[in-house]
Every structure is written in C-alpha cells, then in structure tokens.
Amino acid sequence: MLQPDEEGLEAEVRRLRQRVERIERELGLSAQPESSAGGLAAGVASSNASGLDAGVVAEPGAGPIESISASPAALLPVLGRALLGLAGAYLLRAITESATVAPQLGVAIGLLYAILWLVWAARTPAARRLEAALHSLTAVLVLSPLLWEGTLRFHAVSTWAAGAILLFFTVFGLAVSWRKDLLIVATIVTLAGLGTAGALLIASHDVLPFTLVFLGIAAAVEVSACLNHWLSERWLAATAADLAILLATWLVTNERGLPPAYAPIPHSWLLTAQIALLAIYLSSTIVRTLLRGFTFTGFETAQCGLAFLISIGGGLRLAGEDPRLGPAMAILTLACAAACYVVSFTLLDRQVARSRNFYTYSTFGFLLAIVGSRILLVGGTADAVWSAAALACLWAGGYWGRLTLQVHGGLYLLLALTTSGALVQAAKFLLGEGTWPGENDVAIGAGALAAGLCYALAVHYGRGRGEWGFQAFRLAAAGTFAWLLAGISAGLLTAVYHGAFGEAASHAYCATLRTGIVAGSAILLAWVGSRWDYLELTRLVYPAMVIGAWRLVMEDLHQERKAALFLSLLIYGVALMALPRFKRGTT
C-alpha cells in the first residue's frame, strides 16, 4: 500500500517543479539546475521568492529578487503608480483651473505632492534604480508643468517665487538622494531644476531670478563635490550658470541696451552674480585641492578659467558706467595671482614630486598677474612692470633653485619685449631695411638691458646646474639678448653709413653690413663661448649662420650692386672658415 503513495508524491513534486520552471521562464528567470532531492525545496523557495506577486520587494543584494524588480512584469505596477501620480497632478490642475481652490494654494499643494514623490524615490532601495528613476521623474512631471502654468498662465507665482521653489526642489532632491547615493535621482532633479529655470527665463524675459537659481544649484552641486558626491553633475550646473551670466551681461552692455521686453537688470545685482560665480568655483576648487587633497580635474581647470574670464570680463564691460570697477577688478585679479603663487611655492612646493596642483596653481598665478597688470597699467608702464617681474622671478628662481619661477621670469620678459615692439624692431634692423632711429628705439634699448640682466642672472644661478631645464632656459635667455644686441648694432651701423654717405646712398651696402653683423655675431658667440665655457653661446652659432644664409639668398642676391654682393659672400665665407678655429674645445 505504501508504493502507490510514494509514486503519487513523486508525481506531485514533479508537476509542482514543472509549474515553477514554467513560471520562471515567463518571468525571464533562468532555471537553476537542482538535484532531485532538492527539487521540492528549490521549487518552494522559487515560488516564495517570486510569489507571483511583483509587489513583494527584496533587500539590496538578493540576486533573484533584484532580477524580478528589473523584469517587465515587475515594472508594470511601478508604471501604474507613476500614471496615478500624474493623474493626481491633472486633478489638482483641474481643481485649480476651476477656481475651487486659490491658484497659490494649488501651487503649494502641487509642490508638496511633488516632494512626496521625491521622498518616495529616495526611500526606494538602491538596487531598484529604475523604480527610483520613475518615481523621481513623476515628481518632476508634477512640479515643472504646474510651475510653468502657475507663473506664465495663472500668474499666481512670481518669477522670484518660481525661482525659489525650483531651487528648493533641486536642493531637496540632492539632499534626500544622498544617503543611498542615488545618482539617478540627483541627476533627474538637477536636470529638471536647470531645464525648468532656463525655460522660464526665456519665456518670462526675467533673467535675474533664474540666474540666481543657476548659481544656487551650482553652489549646492559644488558643496556635494567637496564631499566627493555628484561629481558628474558639476558640468551641467556650471554650463547653465556660465551661459546665464553671459546672457545677462550681453543684454545689459550691448550697444542697443536692454530690450524692452526684458525685466530690468540692476548693475549691482549683475556684478554680484558675476562675483558669485567666481567665488563658488574658486571656493570649491580650494577646498577640494588644498583641504581635501584631491588633484585638479579637467573640469575644475577649465571652469575656473571660464569663471575668471566671465567675471572679470563682465565687470570690465560694466566699467563704462562706473570707472571704479576697472581698478577694483585689477586689484582682485592681482590678489588672486599673489594667492596662487603663495599656494604654489609655500604649500605645494614642499611635496617631493611636483604635482598637477602645483603647476596648475602656478600657471593661474602667472596668467592672472598678466591680466591684472594689463588692466591696471597701459603702454610702457606695463612693459616696465613685466620686465621688473621677469628680473624678480629670475632672481627668486635662481636663489631658491626653482626652475618654474625662472620660466615664468622668461615669459614675463618675452611678453614685455613683444608688447613693447622691441623684438619686431630688432627684426627690422637686422632682417629688413630699418635704420636708426626706428619706431621703438627706447623699447629696444630697455629690452636689451632687461634681457642682458636676465641672462646674467641665469648664468650666475645656473652655474653647476646640469638639469636640461636650466640649460634650456640659459640658451633662450642668451638667444634673446643676442638677437636684440645684433638688431641694435645693425640699426646703428646702417645709420652711420647713411650719415657718412647721405640718405641717397645705395641700400645694397646696408644689406652687406647687416650680413656682416650676423656673421660677426656668430664668430663672437663662438669665441666667447669657447674661451669662458659658455656652452649656450656656442650653440647659438648655428642659428646665427642659418640667418646669415637666409639673408644672402633672400636679400643680398637681389641687390643691384654686384660689389656689395661680392662683399657679402666674402664676409660669410670667411666666417664659415673661421668658426672651427673659435669653436675648438667645445662640444
């Protein structure tokens, strides 16, 4: 009698297992092979896990339940709840439109309703990201249309109140998604806040309140970034804030003035927004790189540069109506430059290996110093200041052995020589047809003096330093000094020629004199370099002879006096033969 019962039990277990496997296939689950002894346990466990009820949820980390929550069948109730949420929003809109409740009250109820959906999204287990995304998207679809109509159609909400609601909603969404690190919720509310604010800005023609919304969202995102959260959201808020301030600055400062359709934008508020943009990103960068020890990211480098350009450039455009803004912007820029230099060479320089932070801060210091001094000073005064800065950097870099400071000094000198016209004037004397006096005689004289002093400092502090960086810098300093001296010599010598033979004297012999200056400079460089062991001077011989060859081909061969061409070829040929004698003993 026992045998039939055992066979019936086995048949029942087999049917139950087949049903479970069929259910698993319909739900998209792969059947787990089990032994016949564990078949009943597996089937019962699978039945309990699925329960044929997608409403049963599991804790994060429960593999099978996680798969069910992502299956189409399990998403149907979630989509249903989202549609019910939108139905509630439309019901609220209908009640408000029919004047059953006051528009202000309807907007307040809608805001509370959207926040409840946002809280629900934040309370969703972290493993169920799609469900959290749908809940937060429902909150956005409830709030954004309601706020749009309440502001533009019902006029129940002012633009400032709409901006405050958007800022609160976005910051609240960032806050509630923090605990479970729900990036999808933070992204959706950030996009919703920025997108709705941008749409309202364009539709209402009221720039200022929504610009402040962008700045507030940017500040909230940067605070999160300082705690190493929501780093991928930073560029969204930064782009919106940059574009809004650029738009506001253009609207106020363009030639036609603010269009009549736009709400007034007080200059003081616009200036505050410009400074706030700079303060937000400077503060977050300082906290992340100096206090938290993070490395400069590409976003931080680019955004800090853009914030400076937008804020300082916008302030200068406003300076037409308030002349005090220009000096104030210059002082602010120079103060930031000094702070960058202090941070670079007192804090970050102590590290054993130079980091990206060191080079980024020092580069910002250099660029800001140039911009600030150029705003504050003009013409020859700025050139003199840059020359003095070059000497100061070269001295400090040599004294403390900091190649970065020496490179900055060389760049300050190059900038001064370029803007003053000294380098161009030397080229006209040496390669063109310019004679003394030229257009920038004072500039080329002062530039040669500054270049000579810089080269002397480089030689004095570069002795015994075999690093390629110091050697390359000495070569660049020597080349600049030699170029200016050769240009001055060519200008003076051709002036003496015309003074002796008159202004109508043939210019062919001036070309010969210039070629002679180049060849003589090469011989002088070779002799001084080999006699006193200045390796950088001997390396300049070859570029000098290349310039001489260029002069022969492009200038001297085209002169009408063949005697002048003969002298040019003679001088250049003698120089080529003499150079090996003067360069002996050098490498």
Phi, psi and omega in degrees: 000336182285331186297314179300321180297319180294319179294321178295321179295317179298320179295321180295318178297320180296317178296319179296320179294320179297320178297316180298316180296323179294320177297319179297321178294321179293327179274000178084017180265141175278132181289134178270123179293129180233157174288158181296332180289328181260009184299315182296318180296319180295319181295314180296319180296319180294322178295317179294323182293314181281315180061008186051023185224106182289349179286343179282126184248162181237164177285155178302138179103346177278104191304303183300319182295323179300318179295319179298322182293338180263359183279158180302320182296322181286337181280341182301314177296326179295315177297323177298317178296322179296319178294322176297323177298317178293325177298319177297323178295318179293325176297317178297320179296317180297319179296318180292319182293329179277004178066020175294321173236158179294146180302321179297320179293322179297319178295319179297319178294319178298320178297315178297321179297316179295321180294323177298320176294324178293320176296320178299319177298320181289333180275355177291137178307143186300330181290338183262068187292323182295321178295318177297322179296318180294321179294316180291326176294324175298317177301319180293317181291341174280313189282312190298309178298322180298317180291324178299310182289323179296332181271314189264331183259307182276341183054033178275344183232129176286165179296325179292319178293321178297319177297319179296319179296316179298317180296317179297316181298316182293314181294322178297318179297320176297322183290314184288338179273000186290314191299318181262007178056048182274088182298324183295323178291315179298320181293317182294315182291326178294314178298320180295314179299314181291316182294317180294319178297319178295318179295318178293325178299314182290319185285323184271346184057031176243100191279319192298310183298322182279336170296319177293329175297314178301317180294321179295317178295319178299319179296318180296318180294322180291325174298318176296320180295326177297334176261015175066038176238151173053042181294328182287347180273351190295319184292332178296307181294321181295317180297317180296316180295318179300312183294321180296317181289323175299317179297313180298319180295317179294318180300323184279323190256000179289164187299324182278350181082182181293127179301148183300331184288343185270147175292150181301145177238097180300142182297324181295321179291320179295318178296321177298318179295320179297315180292324179296320177301314180295318182295321181299310187279332172293316182297313182295322179293319179297316180296315184290318187273327184261316183274321181269344178079016177282156178275145176308130173266165176299323178298314183295320178296312182292317184290323176297317177298316178295320179298319176297313181298315182293315184288309182291316179297318178295320177297322178291327176293330176279348184291348178297329180262345178222098184296348179285342183292323181301303177300324179296317178295321179295317180295318178299316181295316180293325177295319177295323178297315179298320179297320178296319179295318180297315179298318184295311192259003174243326181258303186282336181289344180286345180292149182297314179248139178296131181257170176299326179299318180300310183290326179292313180296317181294323178293318175300320178300315179298310183295318180292325177297320178295313182296313181297316180292326179291325177292318186280328186237155179225157172062222184296333180296316178296320179297319179295319180295318179294324177295319177295320177296324178297314180296319180295316180294321180293320178295311182296318179295322177288319183294319181260004178067042181249105181296326181301317178295322179295319177298319177298319177300317177298322179291321175300316180296315179299320178296316179298317181292327181286311183290331178282344181087008183295316181294320179292320178297320177297322178295322178294320178293320190269324186249339182258221181235020181286144176230160179285136001278147179258198182279331185227054183296318179295319181296317182289327176293313179295323179294320178296320177297313180296318179296321178296317179295320178296319179294322178297318177295319180297321179290318183296315183269352180267355179296131178083359178258109184270359182297144183297330181296314178295321180294319179295323179293320177298321178297316180295318179296318179295318179297319178296315180296317180295322179297314181294317179296317179296320178296316178297318180298316180295318179297316181291318183293318177291329175294320177297319179300312180289331176293328181278321186249002177094161182293336182275000180298151184299135178282352179298322179285336172296320177298320177297318179298319181293319176297322177296323177298317181295313180295318178295324177296320179297316179295318179296318178298317180295320182291312180295318181296321181281328183285318183249014174061049172259092187298325182294330179289320179293331178287343178277351181298316184293314174300323179297318180290330175295318177298319177298319178295320177298319179296317180301314184286316188270335185242301190293323181294344183260006180279152184280340181268114180290333177296321178295320178295320177302315180295321179297315180294322179297312181298314183293321179293318177299320179297319179297322180285329184277336186301318180300329178293317183284338183264005181295146180084000178247161179260000000 
